[in-house]
Amino acid sequence: MTSATCRDRVFIDQLDVDAVIGVYDWERDIRQRLQLDIEMGFDNRIPAASDDVADTLDYDAISRRLSAYVAQSQFALVETLAERCAQLLQDEFGVRWLRIKLSKPGAVGNARAVGVLIERGQP
């Protein structure tokens, strides 16, 4: 199996972060909980062989960086925030393929959450 056909994933599920987000005036004055589910394509054979954390995709560092970024953001649209998070992962962590589900729990009264699911790069 070559790197091009490797389908390994590193994931972070239900990363909760409070942020200012929304288009309504009242949303600009409060912080709302957002939830991120992230999948990142990464060939795990190298860290599996070396058993060295330096060879892997550091999900702790990614979680901390994304949490800090989302917490300080003030976008109107979840679409914008999801796109910026994807770009951050590609630029700062070298992630070539990713899928981000960005949820805004409680935004619609009769739904658990609403949001977007984006995929960027080549698996």
N, C-alpha and C positions, 0 to 999 in steps of 0.2 A: 504494500500500500504506500503510495507516494504521498507527500504533503498535500498535493492538489486533491487527492481523493479522501483524505482524512476527514472524518465527520465528528471528531471529538468536540466536546463543548465544556466550557467552564460556565457555571451559572450562579446567579445571586437571585434569590427569591424573596419577595416581599420586603424590600429595603424601604423602610418608612422614613420620610423626611417632611418636616413642616416648611412651607414656603408661602410667599405672597404670589398668588396666581389667580387670574380671572379677568373678565372684561367689565364686570359691574363695579360701580364706585365702592360699594360696601366690601367687595372682595379685595380691594386695594388697601383696606385698613386692617385686615386680619391675616393671620397665617392659617393655611389649610394643610391638612395631612395629604401627602401624595405617597403613592406606592410604586416602586419600580421592580419589575421582574426582568432580568437581563440574562441573555445567553450570548456567549462569545466563542467563536470558533478558535480552537487552539490545539495544536498537535501535542497531546499529553505523553507521547512515547518517550521524549527526551527526559522530562522530569521523572517519569516512572522508572527509567533506566538508571538515572543518577541518584534518585532519592534526595535531590538538593533543591531547596525552596528557591534558590536563585535562578533555577531553570524553568520555573513555572510562571503562570499568569497569576499575579498576587491579588486574589479577590478581596483581601483585607484592605490593601492600599487602594484598590478601585472603589470599594465601598466607602472608605473615608473620603476620597477625593470627590466622588459623585455627591455624597451627602453634603459636603461643604459647598460645592457648586450650587446644588439645588436650593439649599437653605438661604444662600445670598441672592439668588435670582429673583427677578420680579417681572416675569413675562406675563402677557395677557393670555396666551394660548398654550395649552399643553402640547400642541403640535410643535411650537417653537422650542419649548423646553426639551422635548424628546429629541429633536434634531440636533440641538446643541450638545446634549449628553452623548449622542452617538459620535459627533465630531470630536468631542473631548476624548472618548475612549480610543478612537482611531489615531488622533494626534499624539496623545500623551502616553498611551500604553501599547501602541502598535497593533491594535486589534483590527484584523482585516475583514472579518465578517461578524455581524452582531444582530441581535434582535432585542428590541426594548419594548416592553409593555409598560406604559406610564398611565396609572390609574388615579382618578380623583374620586375617592370614596365619598358617598353622600351628596354628590353634586346634583343628582336627580332623585327626587323623593322616593320613587318606587323602584329604584335600581340600587344594587349594592355599590356599584362604581361605574364610571364612564371614563373614557380615555382614548388613547391611541396605541397601536402596535405598529412599529416600524422595523424594517429590516434593511441593513446596509452592507454593501460589500459582497464578496463571492465566498460561498461556503467551501 
